[in-house]
Amino acid sequence: MKDIFKSSLLYDFYGELLTEHQKEIYEDFILNDLSLGEIAQDRGISRQGVHDLVKRCDKILNGYEEKLHLVERFTKTKEDVAEICKLADEPDNQCNVNRIKQIAQHILENY
């Protein structure tokens, strides 16, 4: 399940960099949860051809992430915002305010 979530995130960020054919098949497999056999039958290609194309797309999308780190940054920012929300829900004290400011500054400086 975690691999599908990661693949869908990678596709959300970098999917537009794939060819139209690659996008259609990758979407069917990852987002629409069709099997390799179903996609092959619908497209009139071999199951192995679909498998190879999905693996190639995975490699391409992971390559973009290795170079650009957009998903990593997005995930880190979400974690930082979640921590800010948690701190904001706690009883008021200066320590929480300082930590919130520190996290917010980190987000602003790095993204």
N, C-alpha and C positions, 0 to 999 in steps of 0.2 A: 504493500500500500504506500509506503514511504517513497519508493521509486517512482510510482505513478504521480504522486504529488510533486516530486522534484522535477519530473519530466514535464508536467503541465506548467509549472512555474517557468522552467527554461523556455518552453514554447511561448508562454505569454510574453516573455521579454525579447526573445530572439526569433520567434516564428516567422516574422515578416521577411527575414533574411533567407528563408528557404524558397525553393521554386514553388510554383503553384501546385504542381504534381506532388511534390514532397509534402507540402502543407496538407493537401487533401487526404493523403494516405496516413500521415502522422496523426492528424485530427481524428480520423476514423478509429485508429488503434488506441490512442491515448485518451482522447476526450470523449469519444462516442462508445468506447469499450467494445468495439467489434473485434472478433477473432481474426487471426491471419487468414484463415480459410474463408471467412465471410467477405473480407476485403478482396481477397484474390478472386473469388467468384464474382463479386460485383464489378470489379475492374477488368476482368478477363485476363488476369496475369497469374503467374504461379505463386503458390504459397511461399516458396523460397524467395521469390522476387520481392514480395511484400516484406518478409523478414529482413532481407538484406537492406531494403530501403529504410525501414524503421531503425535498424542498427546504425546505418549511415547518418540518418538524421540525429540520432542520439549523440553520435560522435561529433557532428557539426555543432550542435547546440552546446554540448559540454566544452568544445573548443572555444566558442565565443565567451562562455562564462569564465574559462581559465584566463582569457585575455582581458575581459572587461569587468568582471566581478559584480555585475549589476544585481543578480539575485542575492549574492552574499551581502551586499550593502543594504538591499531592501529588507532582508531578514534581520540584520543587525539593527536597523532603524526601527522595525516593528518591535523588537525586544526592548529597545531603549524607551520607546513610547509606552509600552506595557509597564515598564518599571516606573516611569513618571506617573502613570495613572495609579499604580499601587501606592506609591509614596504620597500622592495627593489625597488618597482616601484615608490615610492614617491620621491620627490626631495631630493637630498642628504643633510643630516644633521647628526650631531654626535649623536643626540638622537635616530634616527632610527638604526644607526650602533650599538649603545650600546644595544638596545632592541633586535636586531637580534642576537647579541652575547649571550645575556642572554637566549633567547629561544633555541638557538643551544646548549648551555651548559646544559640546562635542559634536552633536548632530549638525549644528550650523557650520562648524569649521570643516567637517569632513564630507559633507554632502551638499 
